């Protein structure tokens, strides 16, 4: 099918805002398709997390056995950020339709590759190499998908952005629920089932040795295979979405016209058709270092950044605060023997509750809104208090007699609150920021990039926080 190269028109956006209230059939059609795309973008990372027992088993004779999760995280976030930087820089001339479809197909191929490892019995450095190749490919593909979709949802009603963000949270929630079910199915509890104290922290390391080789390989192959099938089906969802937005519709005045949205903007094909490429209004002067680097799109990016800079900073700070403590510090917190009630498998429960809170926070942006970035900054300021509070909960290195909070339930409630505020603030910034920009699509992509920057900074900031907790 021939790609549609669509030019920005405020009239098109105004039409969709007038005729797509949250209760309309049009809105529901778009909303659930953005949900699917949101799930697809984070599915790769979450499937790797769910399969951690398998990777620990096949890496058991390599130095990566006990630290592969950190290596996965650093490598995935670094490659995602690098690819997202290039995708953002080249976005003004990008073909979003091609980027999204190619990104999904690359992830499908990576999943098919990983699903073959259990059947082939690959272990050791062969499994390490192929697993890392698949992880890098999926991270790069996700960057291109996210950059394009963030730019698209910025042009549509706010519920579309919320739907995409909620889909990402749903992917995390499903993965966390699968982990929790796996823990309860694996001999009910590690080391006997009745000891609910500090043993939860070492549960993950013991599971791989307790689960049978064949069962573990079959389960992992099924995870990756079913995920590949879901991603392949999401390409159909994207095609439906792309065609639907470009479909001729009845205008408010009663005229029948093709109200096409700018899913693919600023392309060379537009110029070949004799149409003028949209230009931004004059913005602030470009910093000298950008000019010296010869970044031809620098003024376009810098102008848009200047228009939405408060929301960019909010997005970075939110993700930094979250990744600095979750999961590096929070997964080191263990169930206290003095807690009433005492909760078994606290580690698995806290992952699930964070993702549920994150989803509810993103969903609530349709009802709980704010129009000022100052409010979001205040919420981020309060979120900083999570750091010292979590440092007071017991870990495997907590010294007797030190000031400690002995309440598993309070810990889980705080994790839920952290997830809610994370989802609400990040999604609110993504919805409100593009409203201040002359190029809404580019503004959405910049805010998506800011979220990724915050993830990387937060991952680095987690190390000094772990040192404060006495965890090396």
C-alpha positions in Angstrom: 0.0 0.0 0.0 1.3 3.5 -0.8 2.4 5.4 2.2 0.5 8.6 3.0 2.6 11.6 3.4 0.5 14.0 5.3 1.1 17.7 6.1 0.4 19.5 9.4 -2.9 21.4 9.4 -4.4 22.9 12.6 -7.9 22.5 11.0 -7.5 18.7 11.0 -6.5 18.6 14.7 -9.4 21.0 15.6 -11.8 18.7 13.8 -10.7 15.7 15.8 -10.8 17.6 19.1 -14.4 18.7 18.4 -15.7 15.4 17.2 -13.9 12.9 19.4 -15.1 13.3 22.9 -14.1 10.5 25.3 -17.4 8.8 24.9 -17.6 8.6 21.1 -17.1 5.5 19.0 -14.2 7.2 17.2 -12.4 7.8 20.5 -12.9 4.2 21.7 -11.6 2.9 18.4 -8.4 4.9 18.6 -8.0 4.5 22.4 -7.7 0.7 22.4 -5.4 0.6 19.4 -3.0 3.0 21.2 -3.3 0.6 24.2 -2.0 -2.2 22.0 0.8 -0.1 20.7 1.8 0.9 24.2 1.9 -2.8 25.2 4.0 -3.6 22.1 6.7 -1.0 22.9 7.5 -2.3 26.3 6.8 -6.0 25.7 10.4 -6.9 24.9 11.8 -5.6 28.2 9.0 -7.1 30.3 9.3 -10.6 28.6 13.1 -10.5 29.4 12.2 -9.8 33.1 9.6 -12.6 33.3 12.2 -15.0 31.8 14.9 -14.1 34.4 14.8 -17.6 35.9 15.7 -19.1 32.5 18.5 -16.6 31.8 20.0 -17.3 35.3 19.9 -21.0 34.5 21.6 -20.9 31.1 24.1 -18.3 32.3 25.0 -20.4 35.4 28.5 -21.3 34.1 29.3 -17.7 33.1 30.2 -14.6 35.2 26.8 -13.1 34.3 24.8 -15.5 36.5 24.3 -13.1 39.4 24.4 -9.7 37.7 22.9 -10.2 34.2 19.8 -8.2 35.2 22.0 -5.1 35.8 23.8 -5.7 32.5 20.5 -6.1 30.7 19.2 -2.9 32.2 22.3 -0.8 31.4 22.7 -2.2 27.8 19.0 -1.8 27.0 18.6 1.7 28.3 21.9 2.9 26.7 21.0 1.5 23.3 17.5 2.8 23.5 18.7 6.3 24.4 21.3 6.3 21.6 18.8 5.1 19.0 16.2 7.5 20.3 18.6 10.4 20.0 19.1 9.6 16.3 15.4 9.0 15.7 14.6 12.4 17.3 17.2 14.2 15.3 15.9 12.8 12.0 12.2 13.0 12.9 11.5 16.1 10.7 12.1 13.9 7.6 10.9 10.6 9.1 8.4 8.2 7.6 6.6 7.2 10.8 4.6 4.4 9.1 7.8 2.7 8.0 9.5 3.2 11.3 6.7 1.7 13.4 6.2 -1.3 11.1 9.9 -2.0 10.8 10.5 -1.6 14.5 7.8 -4.1 15.3 9.0 -6.6 12.7 12.6 -6.3 14.1 11.3 -7.1 17.6 9.3 -10.1 16.3 12.5 -11.5 14.7 14.4 -11.0 17.9 11.8 -12.8 19.9 11.7 -15.7 17.4 15.5 -16.0 17.8 15.3 -16.1 21.6 12.4 -18.6 21.5 14.7 -21.0 19.6 17.3 -21.0 22.3 15.5 -23.3 24.8 14.6 -25.8 22.1 18.3 -25.8 20.9 19.5 -26.3 24.4 21.9 -23.3 24.1 23.8 -22.4 27.2 26.8 -20.5 28.4 28.4 -17.8 26.1 26.3 -18.9 23.1 23.1 -18.1 25.0 24.7 -14.9 26.4 25.6 -13.6 22.9 22.3 -14.3 21.3 20.3 -13.0 24.2 22.2 -9.7 24.2 21.9 -9.4 20.4 18.1 -9.9 20.7 18.0 -7.4 23.6 19.9 -4.7 21.7 17.8 -5.2 18.6 14.5 -4.9 20.6 15.8 -1.8 22.4 16.7 0.0 19.2 13.4 -1.0 17.6 11.5 0.3 20.6 13.2 3.6 20.3 12.0 4.2 16.8 8.5 3.0 17.6 8.3 5.3 20.7 9.7 8.4 19.0 7.1 8.1 16.2 4.1 7.2 18.4 4.9 9.9 20.9 4.8 12.4 18.1 1.5 11.1 16.8 -0.4 11.1 20.1 0.7 14.7 20.7 -1.5 15.7 17.7 -4.6 13.9 19.0 -6.9 14.3 22.0 -5.3 13.7 25.4 -7.0 10.3 25.8 -4.8 8.9 23.0 -1.6 9.8 24.8 -3.1 8.3 28.0 -4.0 5.2 26.1 -0.5 4.7 24.8 1.1 5.4 28.2 -1.4 3.1 29.9 -0.6 0.3 27.4 3.0 0.5 28.6 1.9 0.2 32.2 -0.3 -2.7 31.3 2.7 -4.5 29.9 4.5 -4.1 33.2 1.5 -5.2 35.2 1.0 -8.4 33.2 4.7 -9.2 33.5 4.7 -8.6 37.3 1.5 -10.7 37.7 3.2 -13.5 35.8 6.2 -13.3 38.1 4.0 -13.5 41.2 2.1 -16.5 39.9 5.4 -18.2 39.0 6.7 -17.7 42.6 3.5 -19.2 44.1 3.6 -22.1 41.7 7.3 -22.9 42.4 6.9 -25.1 45.5 4.7 -22.5 47.2 7.7 -20.8 48.8 11.4 -21.0 48.7 12.9 -23.0 51.6 9.9 -24.6 53.0 7.0 -22.2 52.6 6.6 -21.2 56.3 9.7 -19.0 56.6 8.3 -15.5 55.6 11.1 -13.4 56.9 14.4 -12.3 55.2 14.4 -15.3 52.8 12.5 -13.4 50.1 15.5 -11.5 48.9 17.3 -14.7 47.9 14.2 -16.3 46.4 15.0 -15.3 42.8 18.5 -16.9 42.9 17.1 -20.2 44.3 14.2 -20.6 41.8 16.3 -21.5 38.8 17.8 -24.5 40.6 14.5 -25.7 41.9 12.6 -25.7 38.6 13.2 -28.6 36.2 15.3 -27.9 33.1 12.7 -29.0 30.6 9.8 -27.2 32.2 11.8 -24.0 32.4 12.8 -24.1 28.8 9.3 -24.8 27.6 7.9 -22.0 29.6 10.5 -19.5 28.3 9.9 -20.6 24.7 6.2 -20.1 25.1 6.7 -16.6 26.6 8.8 -15.4 23.6 6.7 -17.2 21.0 3.4 -15.8 22.2 4.9 -12.4 22.5 6.1 -12.6 18.9 2.6 -13.5 17.8 1.2 -10.6 19.7 3.7 -8.2 18.2 2.9 -9.5 14.7 -0.8 -8.8 15.3 0.0 -5.3 16.6 1.2 -4.5 13.1 -2.4 -5.1 11.9 -3.6 -2.8 14.7 -1.2 -0.1 13.5 -2.3 -0.4 9.9 -6.0 -0.1 11.0 -5.0 3.0 13.1 -3.1 4.6 10.3 -5.9 4.0 7.7 -8.6 5.2 10.1 -7.0 8.5 10.9 -6.6 9.2 7.2 -10.1 8.1 6.3 -12.4 10.7 4.6 -15.1 11.9 7.0 -17.9 14.3 7.2 -16.7 17.7 8.3 -18.6 19.8 10.9 -20.0 22.0 8.1 -21.4 18.9 6.4 -18.9 18.7 3.6 -17.3 15.4 2.8 -13.6 15.7 2.9 -10.4 13.8 3.7 -9.3 15.1 7.0 -5.9 13.4 7.2 -3.7 13.7 10.3 0.1 14.2 10.0 1.2 10.7 10.8 4.0 11.1 8.4 5.2 14.7 8.2 8.0 16.8 6.8 9.0 14.1 4.3 10.9 14.6 1.0 7.9 13.2 -0.8 5.8 16.1 0.4 8.3 18.5 -1.2 8.3 16.4 -4.4 4.5 16.8 -4.6 4.9 20.6 -4.7 3.7 21.2 -1.1 5.5 23.4 1.2 7.1 21.9 4.3 5.7 23.5 7.5 8.1 25.9 9.3 8.3 27.0 12.9 8.0 30.5 14.0 11.2 32.3 14.9 12.4 31.0 18.2 15.3 31.7 20.6 18.8 32.0 19.2 20.5 28.7 18.7 23.4 28.0 21.1 26.8 28.2 19.5 27.8 24.7 20.4 24.9 23.3 18.3 25.9 25.3 15.3 29.5 24.3 15.6 28.5 20.6 15.5 26.8 21.2 12.2 23.4 19.9 13.4 21.2 21.0 10.6 18.0 20.3 12.5 19.3 22.0 15.6 17.2 25.1 15.4 14.0 23.1 14.8 14.7 20.9 17.9 15.9 23.7 20.1 13.0 26.0 19.4 10.5 23.3 20.2 12.4 22.3 23.3 12.4 26.0 24.5 8.6 26.0 24.2 8.1 23.0 26.4 11.2 23.0 28.6 9.3 22.9 31.9 7.6 19.7 30.9 10.9 18.2 29.6 12.5 18.9 33.0 9.4 17.4 34.8 9.6 14.2 32.7 13.4 13.8 33.3 13.0 14.4 37.1 10.1 12.0 37.4 11.9 9.1 35.8 15.1 9.8 37.6 13.3 9.8 41.0 11.6 6.5 40.2 14.6 4.6 38.7 16.9 5.7 41.5 14.9 3.7 44.1 12.7 1.3 42.0 13.7 -1.5 41.7 17.4 -1.3 42.9 16.6 -0.2 46.5 13.0 -1.5 46.8 13.8 -5.0 45.7 16.5 -5.2 48.4 13.8 -4.5 51.1 12.7 -7.7 52.9 9.8 -8.7 54.9 10.3 -7.9 58.6 9.7 -10.6 61.3 8.2 -7.8 63.4 5.7 -6.7 60.8 2.0 -7.2 61.3 0.8 -8.5 59.0 3.8 -10.2 57.6 3.6 -10.6 53.8 5.3 -13.5 52.0 7.0 -13.0 48.7 7.2 -9.2 49.4 9.6 -8.7 46.5 7.1 -10.1 43.9 4.2 -8.2 45.4 5.9 -4.9 45.4 6.6 -5.2 41.6 3.0 -5.9 40.9 1.7 -3.0 43.1 4.1 -0.5 41.6 2.9 -1.4 38.1 -0.8 -1.3 39.2 -0.2 2.1 40.7 1.6 3.3 37.6 -1.3 2.2 35.4 -3.9 3.8 37.6 -1.9 7.1 37.6 -1.8 7.2 33.9 -5.5 6.3 33.6 -6.4 9.1 36.1 -5.0 11.8 33.9 -8.4 11.8 32.1 -10.1 13.0 35.3 -7.4 14.4 37.6 -5.7 17.2 35.6 -3.6 20.3 36.3 -2.9 23.2 33.9 0.2 24.5 35.5 3.7 22.9 35.4 4.3 24.3 38.9 1.9 21.7 40.3 3.8 18.9 38.7 7.1 20.3 40.1 5.5 20.3 43.6 4.5 16.7 43.2 8.0 15.8 42.1 9.4 17.6 45.1 7.2 15.5 47.4 8.2 12.4 45.6 11.8 13.0 46.6 10.7 12.0 50.2 10.3 8.4 49.0 14.1 8.1 49.0 14.8 8.7 52.7 11.7 6.8 53.7 12.6 3.7 51.8 16.1 3.8 53.3 14.4 3.2 56.7 12.9 -0.2 55.8 14.8 -3.4 56.6 17.2 -4.9 54.0 19.5 -7.9 54.1 22.3 -5.7 55.5 20.2 -3.8 58.1 22.1 -3.6 61.4 20.3 -4.6 64.7 19.3 -1.5 66.7 19.2 0.9 63.8 16.1 3.0 63.1 13.9 0.8 61.1 10.3 0.8 60.0 8.8 -2.7 60.5 5.7 -2.7 58.3 5.3 -4.7 55.2 1.9 -3.2 54.5 3.2 0.4 54.7 6.0 -0.5 52.4 3.6 -1.8 49.8 1.3 1.2 50.1 4.3 3.6 49.6 5.3 1.6 46.5 1.7 1.9 45.2 1.8 5.7 45.8 5.2 6.0 44.1 3.8 4.1 41.1 0.6 6.3 40.9 2.5 9.6 41.1 5.0 8.3 38.5 2.3 7.5 36.0 0.2 10.6 36.7 3.1 13.1 36.5 4.8 11.6 33.4 1.5 11.3 31.5 0.3 14.8 32.5 3.6 16.2 31.1 3.2 14.3 27.9 -0.4 15.6 27.5 0.2 19.3 28.5 3.6 19.9 26.9 2.6 19.7 23.2 -0.2 22.2 23.8 2.6 24.9 24.3 4.5 24.0 21.1 4.1 25.2 17.5 5.2 21.7 16.3 3.1 19.4 18.5 4.4 16.2 16.9 8.1 17.0 17.5 7.2 18.2 21.1 5.7 14.8 21.8 8.8 13.0 20.6 11.1 15.3 22.7 9.0 14.5 25.8 9.3 10.8 25.0 13.1 11.3 24.7 13.1 13.1 28.1 11.5 10.1 29.7 14.3 7.9 28.4 17.0 10.3 29.6 15.4 10.2 33.1 15.6 6.4 33.1 19.3 6.4 32.3 20.1 9.1 34.9 18.0 7.3 37.5 19.8 4.0 36.8 23.1 5.8 37.5 21.7 7.6 40.6 20.7 4.3 42.1 24.3 3.4 42.9 25.0 6.1 45.5 21.5 5.4 47.0 22.4 1.8 47.4 25.7 2.8 49.1 23.7 4.9 51.5 21.7 1.8 52.4 24.9 -0.1 52.9 24.3 -2.3 49.8 27.3 -2.7 47.5 
